Amino acid sequence: AFEDAKQQKDPTGGSAPVAANKVHIRVQQRNGRKSLTTVQGLDPSYDYKKVLKEFKKKFNCNGTIVQDDELGEVIQIQGDQRRNVQQFLVETELVKKD
């Protein structure tokens, strides 16, 4: 169901997609115990809406896509989801673990 979000493959014949940039997964502290996880640097050929939809389903949280002038599209997810996001991106082969 999620395979159509992956489009660009490794030209060497591998199964992992080409990552031109590094993907940055950060957590920002809000008020009190609340936090926000941001994901930036994903390949622009991916459908960010589908990626976000899977995050929301899998992690039981809410999220949005924010358009930033310098950074482009950034995915924001409620809560500290750093480990979950990293594990999900590697398992679905959207990025290589480096």
N, C-alpha and C positions, 0 to 999 in steps of 0.2 A: 504494500500500500504506500510505502514511503519511498520506493525506488525511483519514482519519476522526479524527485527533487534532485537526485544525483544525475548530472548530465556529462560533465567533462571528466574524462578518464586519463590515466597516466599514459603518455605516448610510448613508454617502454614496454607496454603490454601488461603492466601490473593492474591489480584491481583497485588500488587506492587512487583517488583523484589527485590532480596536481594542485599543490598549495603554493601560490605565489607569495603570500604573506603569512605571517603567523596569526593564529586566532588568539585573541585576548579575552580571557574570562575573568571578570573583576567583580568584587562585591563592594557596594557602597552602603555605609551605615545611614539609616534614616533616624527617626526619633525613637528612643527607647530600645526595645529588642528588635525592631523592624529593620529589614535590610533589603537590598535590591541587587540582583545579579545582572551584569551587562555582558553581552557577547558581541564582539566586533572582529572584523577581519575575515569573515566567511567569504567564500568565493561568490562574487556577484551573480554568477550563472545559476546559483541555487534559488529556489523559490522560498524567500524568507517567511512568507505567510504559512507555508506548509511546515517548515521547520518549527516555527513558533507554535503552531497547532499541535504538533507532536510533543513539544516540550510541555505544553499546558496539560495535555492528556496524561503523559507519563509521570509528571512530577506533581500533579494535583495543585497547580498554582495558576495565577493569572499572569498575563504579560502583554507587551505591546512592542511595536516596531517604531523607533524614533529616527527621524531624518536629521542628521547632523551635517553642518556645512563642511567641517574638516574631515570627519570620520566616515561619512556616508551613512548607510543604514546600520543602526545598532539595535539589537534585540535586548529588551529589558524584561526580567522575570522577577516576580515577587519572591522574597526569601533568599537564603544563602544556598544556591543550587550549584555551586562551582563543581563539586565532585560529580554530581548527577549529569551536568552538561558535558563535562569532559568525557565521562564514560559513554554517554549516548553518542557523541560525535565520533568517537573512535570505533564503537561497536557498529555503527551504521556506515562506517568508512567514508564519512564526509571529510574527515581530516586524518592525517597520519599523526601518531603520537611521537613527538620529538622532544 
